[in-house]
């Protein structure tokens, strides 16, 4: 049952992000203990990385309701990066990015790249 609650919360957040960011949303990545399978149901939080093609103050303002709900559920605020920033940060966070890359299941939503 706990897994269903978390899955519903993640699904709801992803739907909110799609509605908020539209074509600007590139991916939503689950990382940390939940992605590694080391989490404890109803105790561990769920860490998310949200990647957008571009980030403006308006993008962040529009995401506030979804972020408030995510925080209300006890999870840390997701980290926002642009696709370009992620590419540039790979050498700064090599272990973290390697761990994310090794866990294909951690990518909750990958939006096809725009042509």
VOBA-1610 file (N, C-alpha, C; in pm, whole numbers, padded with zeros to 5 digits, always signed):
BEGIN
Unk+00082-00120+00000Unk+00000+00000+00000Unk+00086+00126+00000Unk+00194+00126+00078Unk+00281+00244+00083Unk+00339+00274-00053Unk+00375+00170-00126Unk+00432+00192-00258Unk+00330+00258-00350Unk+00206+00221-00338Unk+00100+00281-00419Unk+00087+00430-00389Unk+00095+00466-00263Unk+00087+00607-00224Unk+00200+00686-00287Unk+00322+00633-00280Unk+00438+00702-00337Unk+00426+00707-00489Unk+00386+00598-00550Unk+00369+00597-00696Unk+00265+00699-00740Unk+00158+00709-00666Unk+00055+00809-00698Unk+00109+00950-00683Unk+00187+00974-00577Unk+00245+01107-00556Unk+00342+01142-00668Unk+00427+01047-00707Unk+00522+01071-00817Unk+00449+01094-00948Unk+00349+01012-00973Unk+00271+01027-01096Unk+00201+01162-01099Unk+00144+01202-00987Unk+00079+01333-00979Unk+00175+01447-01002Unk+00294+01436-00942Unk+00395+01541-00961Unk+00439+01549-01106Unk+00463+01434-01168Unk+00506+01434-01308Unk+00397+01494-01397Unk+00272+01460-01371Unk+00162+01520-01449Unk+00158+01671-01429Unk+00177+01717-01304Unk+00181+01861-01277Unk+00297+01927-01350Unk+00413+01860-01352Unk+00530+01916-01421Unk+00507+01924-01571Unk+00443+01821-01627Unk+00410+01825-01771Unk+00318+01941-01802Unk+00217+01960-01716Unk+00121+02068-01738Unk+00188+02204-01720Unk+00279+02214-01624Unk+00346+02341-01594Unk+00450+02376-01699Unk+00535+02280-01736Unk+00650+02309-01821Unk+00629+02272-01968Unk+00532+02188-01998Unk+00504+02152-02137Unk+00628+02097-02208Unk+00651+02146-02330Unk+00764+02100-02411Unk+00900+02137-02352Unk+00901+02226-02255Unk+01027+02267-02191Unk+01080+02158-02098Unk+00996+02065-02054Unk+01038+01958-01964Unk+01120+01855-02041Unk+01243+01830-01995Unk+01330+01733-02062Unk+01328+01598-01991Unk+01338+01598-01856Unk+01336+01471-01783Unk+01311+01495-01635Unk+01268+01388-01569Unk+01254+01385-01424Unk+01328+01261-01379Unk+01429+01280-01292Unk+01515+01170-01251Unk+01506+01150-01100Unk+01479+01028-01059Unk+01480+00989-00919Unk+01622+00946-00885Unk+01678+01001-00777Unk+01813+00962-00735Unk+01816+00942-00585Unk+01926+00892-00534Unk+01939+00868-00391Unk+01895+00727-00355Unk+01859+00709-00228Unk+01829+00575-00177Unk+01709+00511-00247Unk+01611+00589-00285Unk+01494+00532-00353Unk+01532+00473-00488Unk+01619+00539-00561Unk+01664+00488-00690Unk+01752+00365-00674Unk+01826+00361-00562Unk+01917+00249-00537Unk+01845+00128-00478Unk+01720+00148-00436Unk+01646+00039-00374Unk+01679+00025-00226Unk+01747+00124-00168Unk+01788+00120-00027Unk+01694+00197+00064Unk+01585+00247+00010Unk+01495+00331+00089Unk+01407+00247+00181Unk+01354+00311+00281Unk+01262+00248+00374Unk+01125+00312+00352Unk+01028+00231+00314Unk+00894+00282+00285Unk+00842+00368+00400Unk+00781+00479+00365Unk+00720+00575+00455Unk+00820+00642+00550Unk+00950+00618+00531Unk+01052+00686+00612Unk+01150+00763+00526Unk+01192+00703+00416Unk+01287+00769+00328Unk+01216+00872+00241Unk+01291+00976+00205Unk+01234+01073+00113Unk+01274+01036-00030Unk+01217+01107-00124Unk+01241+01080-00265Unk+01304+01203-00328Unk+01428+01187-00371Unk+01504+01297-00430Unk+01484+01299-00580Unk+01451+01417-00633Unk+01426+01430-00776Unk+01512+01539-00838Unk+01554+01514-00961Unk+01622+01612-01042Unk+01531+01638-01161Unk+01499+01764-01184Unk+01413+01803-01295Unk+01498+01879-01396Unk+01495+01833-01519Unk+01574+01895-01625Unk+01479+01964-01723Unk+01508+02092-01747Unk+01433+02171-01844Unk+01526+02215-01956Unk+01471+02245-02070Unk+01554+02296-02180Unk+01602+02437-02148Unk+01519+02514-02079Unk+01559+02648-02033Unk+01487+02672-01901Unk+01545+02753-01815Unk+01481+02786-01687Unk+01474+02938-01675Unk+01353+02986-01656Unk+01331+03128-01633Unk+01264+03144-01496Unk+01265+03264-01441Unk+01192+03286-01315Unk+01045+03246-01327Unk+00986+03267-01442Unk+00846+03231-01464Unk+00826+03080-01454Unk+00920+03001-01507Unk+00912+02855-01497Unk+00907+02812-01351Unk+00993+02872-01270Unk+00999+02836-01129Unk+00874+02884-01054Unk+00825+03001-01089Unk+00704+03053-01025Unk+00585+02962-01055Unk+00571+02920-01180Unk+00460+02834-01218Unk+00466+02696-01151Unk+00586+02652-01115Unk+00604+02521-01052Unk+00578+02523-00901Unk+00560+02641-00843Unk+00545+02651-00697Unk+00433+02565-00639Unk+00312+02563-00698Unk+00208+02478-00637Unk+00247+02330-00631Unk+00305+02279-00738Unk+00347+02138-00740Unk+00458+02113-00638Unk+00550+02209-00624Unk+00660+02193-00529Unk+00609+02200-00384Unk+00511+02287-00360Unk+00452+02295-00225Unk+00389+02162-00187Unk+00317+02101-00279Unk+00253+01973-00252Unk+00357+01864-00227Unk+00463+01863-00306Unk+00570+01765-00290Unk+00634+01780-00152Unk+00659+01903-00110Unk+00715+01930+00024Unk+00616+01890+00133Unk+00489+01916+00111Unk+00387+01879+00210Unk+00388+01728+00235Unk+00422+01651+00132Unk+00431+01506+00145Unk+00560+01461+00214Unk+00647+01557+00248Unk+00767+01525+00325Unk+00893+01503+00244Unk+00891+01538+00117Unk+01007+01517+00032Unk+01085+01647+00013Unk+01216+01636-00009Unk+01293+01759-00033Unk+01256+01821-00168Unk+01278+01950-00178Unk+01253+02016-00306Unk+01337+01954-00415Unk+01281+01931-00532Unk+01361+01881-00644Unk+01468+01983-00684Unk+01571+01933-00746Unk+01678+02016-00798Unk+01648+02041-00945Unk+01654+02166-00987Unk+01631+02203-01127Unk+01763+02231-01196Unk+01780+02176-01315Unk+01894+02205-01401Unk+01841+02221-01544Unk+01914+02297-01624Unk+01886+02294-01767Unk+01963+02175-01824Unk+01924+02131-01942Unk+01994+02021-02008Unk+02141+02059-02027Unk+02166+02184-02064Unk+02304+02230-02084Unk+02383+02229-01953Unk+02320+02274-01845Unk+02389+02272-01715Unk+02424+02130-01673Unk+02334+02036-01699Unk+02363+01896-01665Unk+02483+01846-01743Unk+02488+01880-01869Unk+02601+01839-01952Unk+02731+01898-01899Unk+02726+02025-01861Unk+02845+02093-01809Unk+02885+02045-01670Unk+02789+01992-01591Unk+02816+01954-01453Unk+02868+01811-01438Unk+02870+01736-01545Unk+02911+01596-01536Unk+03052+01580-01480Unk+03140+01673-01509Unk+03277+01662-01457Unk+03287+01712-01313Unk+03189+01788-01266Unk+03190+01839-01129Unk+03132+01736-01032Unk+03035+01660-01078Unk+02969+01558-00995Unk+02980+01420-01060Unk+03102+01373-01087Unk+03115+01248-01163Unk+03056+01126-01093Unk+03071+01116-00962Unk+03018+00999-00891Unk+02867+00999-00895Unk+02807+01114-00867Unk+02661+01123-00866Unk+02602+01092-01003Unk+02663+01147-01107Unk+02611+01124-01242Unk+02634+00979-01285Unk+02746+00921-01243Unk+02773+00781-01274Unk+02667+00692-01208Unk+02636+00721-01081Unk+02535+00642-01011Unk+02398+00656-01078Unk+02363+00777-01120Unk+02236+00796-01189Unk+02234+00720-01322Unk+02344+00724-01394Unk+02350+00658-01525Unk+02342+00505-01510Unk+02396+00452-01401Unk+02397+00307-01381Unk+02258+00254-01345Unk+02169+00339-01302Unk+02034+00297-01262Unk+01933+00347-01364Unk+01914+00272-01468Unk+01820+00313-01572Unk+01680+00334-01517Unk+01646+00262-01412Unk+01511+00272-01358Unk+01487+00404-01286Unk+01591+00483-01264Unk+01573+00606-01189Unk+01513+00718-01274Unk+01511+00700-01405Unk+01453+00805-01490Unk+01303+00783-01496Unk+01231+00866-01424Unk+01086+00851-01416Unk+01018+00900-01542Unk+01074+01002-01602Unk+01012+01060-01721Unk+01122+01118-01807Unk+01134+01067-01927Unk+01229+01124-02022Unk+01149+01167-02143Unk+01155+01295-02167Unk+01080+01353-02277Unk+01166+01347-02403Unk+01113+01300-02514Unk+01193+01297-02638Unk+01246+01436-02669Unk+01370+01441-02714Unk+01430+01571-02744Unk+01355+01640-02857Unk+01355+01772-02848Unk+01286+01850-02950Unk+01369+01855-03077Unk+01304+01854-03190Unk+01376+01859-03319Unk+01400+02001-03360
//
